[in-house]
Amino acid sequence: RAMEAFAQYMHAHRQQANGEIRASSNWQKGIPLDDYMKSAWRHFFSAWKEHRGGKDQDVLVESLCALMFNIQGYLHEILRK
């Protein structure tokens, strides 16, 4: 179920602000490590708040999926160098 939720998260976030759909492999073009880390921190903090007493499972799942994306992306950048 976790990978299914992650796949749904990734698909849902393909739509850009201008309404266009980005390629599903767009992240492979590279994202700066600082961007991954800043985003990971924001999403970790959001997940932590839900863990500490939040009541919105959708927010928790979204935050964990976003955190997972950032961790995988950061690792991808480190390993490809």
PyMOL commands that set and color helices and strands:
alter all, ss='L'
color gray80, all
select helices_A, chain A and resi 2-12+26-29+33-51+57-80
alter helices_A, ss='H'
color red, helices_A
deselect
rebuild
show_as cartoon
